[in-house]
Amino acid sequence: MNDRSKLRHDLKTPLNAILGYSEMLIDEVPQPFVGDLERIRAAGLKLLGLIEDAFVEGEPSRAAAPGLSRVPGAAPAESARQGPSGRILAVDDVEENRDVLKRHLERQGHTVWLAENGRHARQVLDAEDVEVVLLDIMMPEMDGYQTLEAIRRHPKHAETPVLMISAVDEVESVVRCIERGAEDYLPKPFNPVLLRARITTCLHKKRTRDTEKAFLAAVQQVTHAAAAIEAGSFDAVDLGEIQLRTDELGAMARMFGSMAREVREREARLRRQVEALRIEVDDAKKTQQVAEITETDYFRHLQEKARAFRDRKPPSGSG
């Protein structure tokens, strides 16, 4: 970033806080103060326009990219409590900017974490289930470009949507962020309605991807269950929560689960029957063995001797 770009960034940074706070307070203060806040906001927008005009000459690359231009300020009340709520991490090295973002996002029903630089942002991402990241560019330690690249390299966060929000609004910076995987790029001071729309889009995309990944994982699990049933490895069939689904995949999982249970019960019955049959066979063998012994001439001769011995009278005079 050259000196002119840095100067423009530094001039616009405090304006972002002034405009953000004035827009939020307009909805919160008593009516007699609203006029003063609107004048402050109008003055801030006018000063922002003067800063932009002062830097336009000689910097044609600063023109906003198609589809990423800033929308003129809208009524602040339109940004509140609309769209789905999500879990959002806002990363900015300026405390006032973080506070403005947090207030805006919480008014829209989001859960918000804050980080003052890229290293802290990575720690929050590892510890929390973040759905969208709002990322500034100019930060100490790790700037926004480096942080974006680190997020995209991490297996756990590679698909987490990242929205760049920065006072650095040259086309070169926009392209650099988009090429590195950012979902979109919003200039500061941000428009609350546009920010809400971008976040809503990111949440829909993130949740759609998560749903698709969960569905594919469930399909794979059902496929493994079918293979286990075919191979006779019925103990490996465990479809858990998939059987609670109300779609066709859930019906298939319940069918496979029922099949596995029936086969297990049938095998258990067969094992009991085989064990009972084995006992009967053993008893029959023993009976046969006894019969073979008792039917021999030798055994009958022994029986006759035993009877003769029992029938023999004791000699007279004994006892």
ZIRATA-V574449 format. One record per backbone hydrogen bond with DSSP energy under -1.0 kcal/mol. NH is the residue of the N-H (numbers start at 0). CO is the residue of the C=O. E is the energy in kcal/mol with one decimal. If there is no record, write none. Layout:
nh->[NH/NH]
co->[CO/CO]
e->[E/E]
//
This chain:
nh->[5/6/7/8/9/10/11/12/15/16/17/18/19/20/21/22/23/24/25/27/28/32/33/36/37/38/39/40/41/42/43/44/45/46/47/48/49/50/51/52/53/58/61/62/67/77/78/79/87/88/89/90/91/97/98/99/100/101/102/103/104/105/106/108/109/110/112/114/117/120/121/122/123/124/125/126/127/129/130/131/132/133/134/135/141/143/146/147/148/149/150/151/152/153/157/159/162/163/164/165/168/170/173/174/175/176/177/178/179/180/181/182/185/187/194/195/196/197/198/199/200/201/202/203/204/205/206/207/208/209/210/211/212/213/214/215/216/217/218/219/220/221/222/223/224/225/226/227/228/229/230/232/233/235/236/241/242/243/244/250/251/252/253/254/255/256/257/258/259/260/261/262/263/264/265/266/267/268/269/270/271/272/273/274/275/276/277/278/279/280/281/282/283/284/285/286/287/288/289/290/291/292/293/294/295/299/300/301/302/303/304/305/306/307/308/309/310/311/317]
co->[1/2/3/4/5/6/7/8/11/12/13/14/15/16/17/18/19/20/21/24/24/29/30/32/33/34/35/36/37/38/39/40/41/42/43/44/45/46/47/48/49/55/58/59/64/74/75/76/110/131/112/133/114/93/94/95/96/97/98/99/100/101/102/105/104/85/87/89/141/116/117/118/119/120/121/122/123/127/86/86/160/88/162/90/139/136/142/143/144/145/146/147/148/149/153/156/132/183/134/185/166/60/169/170/171/172/173/174/175/177/176/161/163/165/190/191/192/193/194/195/196/197/198/199/200/201/202/203/204/205/206/207/208/209/210/211/212/213/214/215/216/217/218/219/220/221/222/223/224/225/226/227/231/232/233/238/239/240/241/246/247/248/249/250/251/252/253/254/255/256/257/258/259/260/261/262/263/264/265/266/267/268/269/270/271/272/273/274/275/276/277/278/279/280/281/282/283/284/285/286/287/288/289/290/292/295/296/297/298/299/300/301/302/303/304/305/306/307/314]
e->[-2.3/-2.4/-2.3/-2.4/-2.7/-2.1/-2.1/-1.7/-1.8/-1.2/-2.2/-2.9/-2.3/-2.8/-2.3/-2.3/-2.0/-2.7/-1.7/-1.3/-2.7/-1.7/-1.4/-2.0/-2.6/-1.9/-2.2/-2.7/-2.7/-2.5/-2.4/-2.4/-2.2/-2.6/-2.3/-2.2/-2.2/-2.4/-2.4/-2.7/-2.2/-2.3/-1.8/-1.5/-2.4/-1.9/-2.0/-1.1/-3.1/-2.4/-2.7/-3.3/-2.2/-2.1/-2.4/-2.5/-2.5/-2.7/-2.5/-2.5/-2.9/-2.6/-1.8/-1.4/-2.2/-2.8/-2.6/-2.0/-1.0/-2.1/-2.1/-1.6/-2.2/-2.5/-1.9/-1.3/-2.5/-1.4/-3.1/-1.6/-2.4/-3.2/-3.0/-1.8/-2.6/-3.3/-2.5/-2.6/-2.3/-2.3/-2.3/-2.2/-1.5/-1.0/-1.3/-1.9/-3.5/-2.4/-2.2/-1.9/-1.1/-2.4/-2.1/-3.0/-2.1/-2.1/-2.5/-2.7/-1.1/-1.6/-2.3/-2.6/-3.7/-1.4/-2.7/-2.4/-2.2/-2.4/-2.6/-2.6/-2.1/-2.4/-2.8/-2.3/-2.4/-2.8/-2.6/-2.2/-2.4/-2.5/-2.3/-2.4/-2.7/-2.4/-2.4/-2.6/-2.3/-2.2/-2.6/-2.3/-2.0/-2.5/-2.5/-2.4/-2.0/-2.3/-2.2/-2.3/-2.4/-2.3/-2.1/-2.2/-1.4/-1.6/-1.5/-2.1/-1.2/-1.8/-1.5/-1.9/-2.5/-2.4/-2.5/-2.1/-2.6/-2.6/-2.5/-2.5/-2.7/-2.2/-2.6/-2.5/-2.4/-2.7/-2.5/-2.6/-2.3/-2.4/-2.5/-2.5/-2.1/-2.6/-2.9/-2.2/-2.5/-2.6/-2.5/-2.1/-2.2/-2.7/-2.5/-2.5/-2.6/-2.6/-2.4/-2.6/-2.8/-2.8/-2.6/-2.7/-2.9/-1.6/-2.8/-1.8/-1.3/-2.2/-2.7/-2.0/-2.2/-2.4/-2.2/-2.3/-2.4/-2.7/-2.4/-2.0/-2.5/-1.3/-1.3]
//
